[in-house]
Amino acid sequence: MDRLLILESVWDKEMGVLGEHCVFLGVEKNAILLKTDSSVVANEIVFKSKQTIRNLNKYFRTPWVKYLKIVNKF
């Protein structure tokens, strides 16, 4: 549960402008679930996913985020 609090507190900083176009839905195992407002944003998030995951994991003692998952329905 502590991981989720940390993740929520750094999410906007790490996502930057893209964060305005996606909604953080939660965590499923080692994946962050996202809903985007367009396919363009989804593609950009996928393109930058390795760097984003690296940046998010630096806030945790043990890296646990393995991938970002874009969902169409929730």
C-alpha positions in Angstrom: 0.0 0.0 0.0 2.9 2.4 0.6 4.0 1.9 -3.0 0.7 3.2 -4.2 0.9 6.4 -2.1 4.4 7.1 -3.4 3.4 6.4 -6.9 0.4 8.8 -6.7 2.6 11.5 -5.2 5.2 11.4 -8.1 2.9 10.5 -11.0 2.2 14.1 -12.2 5.9 15.1 -12.0 7.1 12.1 -14.0 4.3 12.1 -16.6 4.6 15.8 -17.4 2.3 17.1 -20.1 1.2 13.6 -20.9 -0.3 13.3 -17.4 -2.9 15.8 -18.4 -4.2 13.4 -21.0 -4.3 10.2 -19.1 -5.9 8.9 -16.0 -4.1 6.7 -13.5 -6.5 3.8 -12.8 -4.5 1.7 -10.5 -2.0 -1.1 -10.3 -2.4 -4.7 -11.4 0.5 -6.9 -10.2 3.5 -5.1 -11.7 1.6 -3.0 -14.2 0.3 0.5 -14.0 -3.1 0.8 -15.6 -3.8 3.9 -17.6 -6.8 5.3 -19.6 -5.9 7.9 -22.2 -8.0 10.4 -24.0 -6.6 9.7 -27.4 -4.7 7.1 -29.4 -1.9 9.6 -30.0 -1.3 10.0 -26.3 -1.4 6.2 -25.8 1.2 5.8 -28.6 3.4 8.4 -26.9 3.2 6.7 -23.6 4.1 3.4 -25.1 7.0 5.0 -26.9 8.3 6.6 -23.7 7.4 3.6 -21.4 10.9 2.3 -20.7 12.2 5.7 -19.6 9.0 6.4 -17.6 9.2 3.0 -15.8 12.9 3.7 -15.0 12.0 7.1 -13.6 9.1 5.8 -11.5 11.1 2.9 -10.1 13.9 5.2 -8.8 11.4 6.3 -6.0 11.2 2.8 -4.6 13.7 0.8 -2.6 13.1 -2.2 -4.9 12.0 -1.6 -8.5 8.5 -3.1 -9.0 6.9 -1.4 -12.0 7.5 -3.7 -15.0 5.2 -2.1 -17.6 2.5 0.4 -18.3 -0.9 -1.0 -19.6 -3.2 1.2 -21.6 -6.9 0.0 -21.1 -9.8 1.0 -23.2 -12.5 0.1 -20.8 -12.5 0.0 -17.0 
